[in-house]
């Protein structure tokens, strides 16, 4: 438990070591989260998402610098594609944020997706909890940039910033089918390019056609590479948290996210137990052969596996 005291006192090395344990899915990971959990819930978690090429890393870099000007500490979880050779993160985001690495008020961690869909790493939620206890005022999660499947961020963040850019071809295709609904704020990046106003108008039109919300997501045009209007975007992020707190939405959102997390953990554990039991007595192999031979169907097979499991608990 000595790591808990070190983490609460902002020890960067301890924070890094604990996240490594979480990433490697070691048995100790569960105990770490159990021990630190009551100290979580203080940080404002910001999700930066959007299609590839949107400038998410540059925007994360500039937002972090704006927060540092305000004296805030920042934790960054940058989700990178996984290397097919080493299995680790490719670290493209870390390269773009090199000058933040020497800032004692910033903690950056790149995490590979390791095949996990939804734009995040499997260990993201636990890493956010560790950074929260570590003392980060703001935690920024930058997703990998996989387009329409990138909706897991809404289950992990208090404020989701959807980054769009002009000139990506069919803009509407990039932002439809559920992805629009997850944005709390829309940032039109690279707004010095032709077509920025049109992209902003398209986003506005899509929001008008979507379900009505108590708070209409603002649209902010920025040029992250030039640090233009990034402070305006940060003001909107801060206003969104104020809205969440004053309306009671923050508690509702976090409750929904925690419920989803619990269900996911139960699903994982049940799956592990069912497969372990069915493999130990070859039940899975047996019903698989029956399905292949058309002597039964997949639904009946799964029911028989579940019955086997329920009879042994």
C-alpha positions in Angstrom: 0.0 0.0 0.0 3.0 2.3 0.1 2.3 3.1 -3.6 -0.9 4.8 -2.5 0.8 7.4 -0.4 3.3 8.1 -3.1 0.5 8.4 -5.7 -1.5 10.8 -3.5 1.7 12.9 -3.1 2.1 13.2 -6.9 5.0 10.8 -7.4 5.4 10.6 -11.2 7.5 7.4 -11.2 4.8 5.6 -9.1 2.1 6.8 -11.4 4.0 5.5 -14.5 4.7 2.1 -12.8 1.0 1.6 -11.8 -0.2 2.4 -15.3 2.3 -0.2 -16.7 0.9 -2.8 -14.3 -2.7 -2.0 -15.4 -1.6 -2.1 -19.1 0.0 -5.5 -18.7 -3.2 -6.9 -17.1 -1.4 -8.2 -14.2 -3.3 -9.8 -11.3 -2.2 -6.9 -9.1 -4.1 -4.5 -11.3 -7.5 -5.3 -9.6 -6.1 -4.7 -6.2 -4.6 -1.3 -7.2 -8.0 0.0 -8.5 -9.8 -1.4 -5.3 -7.3 0.5 -3.1 -7.3 3.8 -4.9 -10.9 4.0 -6.1 -12.3 6.1 -3.2 -9.8 8.8 -4.0 -11.0 9.2 -7.6 -13.7 11.5 -9.1 -11.9 14.9 -8.8 -10.5 15.4 -12.3 -12.3 16.9 -15.3 -11.9 14.2 -18.0 -11.9 15.6 -21.5 -12.1 13.3 -24.6 -10.6 14.5 -27.9 -12.0 12.5 -30.8 -12.6 12.7 -34.5 -11.5 11.3 -37.8 -7.8 10.7 -38.7 -6.0 13.8 -39.9 -8.0 16.2 -37.7 -5.0 17.5 -35.7 -6.1 15.9 -32.4 -2.6 15.7 -31.1 -1.7 19.3 -31.9 -5.0 20.4 -30.3 -4.3 18.4 -27.2 -0.9 19.9 -27.0 -2.2 23.5 -27.2 -5.1 22.9 -24.8 -2.6 21.5 -22.3 -0.5 24.6 -22.6 -3.5 26.8 -22.1 -4.4 24.9 -18.9 -0.9 25.2 -17.6 -1.1 28.9 -18.0 -4.0 28.7 -15.6 -1.9 26.8 -13.2 -3.7 23.5 -13.7 -2.0 20.1 -13.8 -2.8 17.8 -16.7 -2.7 14.1 -17.4 -2.8 13.0 -21.0 -3.7 9.5 -22.2 -2.8 9.4 -25.9 -4.2 6.3 -27.6 -2.0 5.3 -30.5 -2.3 2.5 -33.1 -0.6 -0.7 -32.0 2.6 -1.8 -33.7 2.1 -5.1 -35.5 5.7 -6.1 -34.5 6.2 -5.1 -30.9 2.5 -4.8 -29.8 3.3 -1.4 -28.3 2.1 2.1 -29.1 3.6 3.6 -32.2 4.1 6.8 -30.1 3.2 9.3 -32.9 1.4 11.5 -30.3 4.3 11.6 -28.0 6.5 13.0 -30.8 4.0 15.8 -31.4 4.0 16.7 -27.6 7.8 16.5 -26.9 8.0 19.9 -25.3 5.4 19.0 -22.7 7.5 16.1 -21.5 9.8 18.4 -19.4 6.8 20.1 -17.7 6.5 18.7 -14.2 2.8 19.6 -14.2 2.0 17.4 -17.2 2.0 13.6 -17.3 1.8 12.0 -20.8 1.2 8.3 -21.4 0.8 6.7 -24.8 -1.2 3.5 -24.9 -1.6 1.0 -27.8 -5.1 -0.1 -28.7 -3.8 -3.8 -28.7 -6.7 -4.8 -31.0 -9.4 -3.1 -28.8 -12.1 -1.5 -30.9 -13.8 1.8 -30.1 -10.8 4.1 -30.3 -9.5 3.4 -26.8 -7.2 1.0 -25.1 -8.7 -1.6 -22.8 -6.7 -0.1 -19.9 -7.9 3.5 -20.5 -10.5 3.7 -17.7 -8.0 2.4 -15.1 -5.2 4.7 -16.3 -7.6 7.7 -15.9 -8.4 6.6 -12.3 -4.7 6.5 -11.5 -4.1 9.9 -13.0 -7.0 11.2 -11.0 -5.5 10.0 -7.8 -2.1 11.2 -8.9 -3.6 14.7 -8.7 -4.3 15.8 -12.3 -6.8 18.6 -12.4 -7.6 17.8 -16.0 -7.2 14.4 -17.8 -7.3 14.5 -21.6 -7.9 11.3 -23.5 -7.0 11.5 -27.2 -8.5 8.7 -29.1 -6.8 6.8 -31.9 -8.9 8.3 -34.8 -10.8 5.4 -36.3 -13.9 7.3 -37.4 -17.4 6.0 -36.8 -16.6 3.1 -34.4 -14.9 5.6 -32.1 -17.7 6.0 -29.6 -16.2 4.4 -26.4 -14.9 7.9 -25.4 -18.4 8.9 -24.3 -18.3 6.2 -21.6 -15.0 7.6 -20.3 -15.1 11.4 -20.5 -17.1 14.2 -18.9 -16.7 16.4 -21.9 -16.3 15.1 -25.4 -14.7 17.4 -28.0 -15.3 16.3 -31.6 -12.6 17.5 -33.9 -13.5 18.1 -37.5 -11.4 19.6 -40.4 -12.4 21.0 -43.8 -11.4 19.2 -47.0 -11.7 15.6 -45.8 -14.0 14.8 -48.8 -17.5 13.8 -47.7 -17.7 15.6 -44.4 -21.2 14.4 -43.7 -20.1 10.7 -44.0 -17.4 11.3 -41.4 -19.7 12.7 -38.8 -23.0 10.8 -39.1 -24.2 7.5 -37.7 -24.1 8.1 -34.0 -20.7 9.9 -33.8 -22.5 13.2 -33.9 -24.5 12.4 -30.8 -21.4 12.0 -28.6 -19.9 15.5 -29.2 -20.5 18.0 -26.4 -18.4 20.6 -28.3 -17.4 20.6 -32.0 -14.0 22.0 -32.9 -13.5 22.8 -36.6 -9.7 22.6 -36.7 -7.5 24.0 -39.5 -10.0 26.8 -40.0 -7.5 28.8 -42.0 -8.2 26.4 -44.9 -10.9 26.8 -47.6 -14.2 25.2 -46.7 -14.0 25.8 -42.9 -17.2 27.9 -42.8 -19.0 25.3 -44.9 -17.9 22.5 -42.6 -19.1 24.5 -39.6 -22.4 25.0 -41.4 -22.7 21.3 -42.1 -22.1 20.4 -38.5 -24.7 23.0 -37.4 -27.2 21.5 -39.9 -26.6 18.0 -38.6 -27.1 19.2 -35.0 -30.4 20.9 -36.0 -31.6 17.6 -37.5 -30.5 15.5 -34.5 -32.3 14.9 -31.2 -33.0 18.1 -29.2 -30.7 18.6 -26.2 -31.0 20.8 -23.2 -27.7 22.3 -24.2 -26.8 22.8 -27.8 -23.2 21.8 -28.5 -21.2 24.9 -29.4 -19.1 25.0 -32.6 -15.7 26.6 -32.3 -13.4 27.3 -35.3 -9.7 26.9 -34.3 -6.3 26.7 -35.9 -4.4 24.5 -33.4 -1.0 24.8 -35.2 -1.1 28.6 -34.8 -2.8 28.4 -31.4 -5.6 30.5 -32.8 -8.8 30.5 -30.7 -7.7 27.5 -28.6 -8.4 29.6 -25.5 -12.0 30.1 -26.8 -12.3 26.3 -27.1 -11.0 25.9 -23.5 -13.5 28.4 -22.2 -16.3 26.3 -23.8 -14.9 23.1 -22.2 -14.9 24.9 -18.8 -18.4 26.2 -19.4 -19.6 22.6 -20.2 -18.3 21.3 -16.8 -20.1 24.2 -15.1 -23.3 23.2 -16.9 -22.9 19.6 -16.0 -22.5 20.5 -12.3 -25.3 23.0 -12.1 -27.8 20.8 -14.0 -27.0 17.6 -12.1 -26.0 16.0 -15.4 -22.4 15.3 -14.2 -23.7 12.8 -11.6 -26.1 11.2 -14.1 -23.4 10.9 -16.7 -20.8 9.4 -14.4 -23.4 7.1 -12.9 -24.3 5.8 -16.4 -20.6 5.3 -17.2 -20.0 3.4 -13.9 -23.0 1.2 -14.6 -21.6 0.4 -18.1 -18.2 -0.3 -16.6 -19.6 -2.7 -13.9 -21.6 -4.6 -16.6 -18.5 -4.9 -18.8 -16.5 -6.3 -15.9 -19.3 -8.8 -15.1 -19.5 -9.8 -18.7 -15.7 -10.4 -18.8 -15.7 -12.4 -15.6 -18.7 -14.6 -16.6 -17.1 -15.2 -20.1 -13.9 -16.3 -18.4 -15.7 -18.6 -16.0 -17.9 -20.1 -18.7 -15.0 -20.8 -21.1 -12.9 -22.2 -18.3 -15.5 -24.6 -17.2 -16.6 -25.6 -20.7 -13.0 -26.2 -21.9 -12.1 -28.3 -18.8 -14.6 -31.0 -19.6 -14.6 -30.5 -23.4 -18.2 -29.3 -23.4 -17.4 -26.5 -25.8 -15.7 -28.8 -28.3 -18.6 -31.2 -28.1 -21.4 -28.6 -28.8 -19.2 -27.0 -31.5 -19.0 -30.3 -33.4 -22.8 -30.8 -33.0 -23.4 -27.3 -34.5 -21.0 -28.1 -37.4 -22.8 -31.3 -38.1 -26.2 -29.4 -38.0 -27.4 -31.6 -35.1 -28.1 -28.5 -33.2 -27.9 -24.7 -33.7 -25.6 -22.0 -32.2 -28.4 -20.6 -29.9 -29.2 -24.0 -28.4 -25.4 -24.7 -28.1 -24.9 -21.5 -26.1 -27.9 -22.3 -23.9 -26.4 -25.7 -23.1 -23.1 -24.1 -22.2 -24.8 -21.6 -19.9 -26.9 -24.4 -18.3 -23.6 -26.2 -17.6 -22.2 -23.1 -16.0 -25.3 -22.3 -13.9 -25.4 -25.8 -12.5 -22.0 -25.4 -11.1 -22.4 -22.1 -9.2 
